[in-house]
Amino acid sequence: MNLTTKLHPAHLLTMGKSICIEVKYSSITRQDISGVMKFANLFASTSQNSWNSRGNVRLVFSGYCNDPRELWEIPEVRSYVKKLTEAWPEWMFFLDTTDQTLRVCFMCLVQMERTADPGVHRVVDLPTDVLVQGFSGINKLCKKYQFSDVVRDISSREVAACIGFSPIADGANSGCEHQVNGGAA
């Protein structure tokens, strides 16, 4: 379902499946996040909306099918995602962790490089504010609506697993080199 659909946005929350929001090429080139933010504000507007939308929102960036670059390699997409995530601090709570959406947004916010394996990309610069702001958004939303610590922890672990981080039990991995699989949405 895209942003031009005539249904009231609340109908999106009653569908038992993922909530797909098309981000049009024209919105990206104009850096206009208002369409997505209308839905983002709706998702975060109540406890019930937040709960129903948790981990179910997919962003579909249209107009780039013929571009040979990955979305995270396109400067205007990177700028759009940065602007969107700054305006939507809870983005990690809502974006789908079972498809490429959250991973692509994360890849747009960090510095990536390709590896010899076309399916694996390496993070070469991870600004700490990306993770701090993203996980803070999860924490603030859970606190606002009094979601349990278990919900907060599950959401955080799902996000961490989606972007390729996992808890380090023995401390053997310093986390200095991090690879992310995928990259297309």
Buried (B, 14 or more C-beta within 10 A) or exposed (E): BEBEEEEEBEEBBEEEEBBBBBBBBEBBEEEBBEBBBEBBEBBBEEEEBBEBBBBBBBBBBEBBEEEEEBBBBBEEBBBBBBBBBEBBBBBBBBBBBEBBBBBBBBBBBBEBEEEEEEEBBBBEEBEEEBBEBBBBBBBBBBEEBEBEEEBBEBBBBBBBEBBBBEEEEEEEEEEEEBEBEBBEB
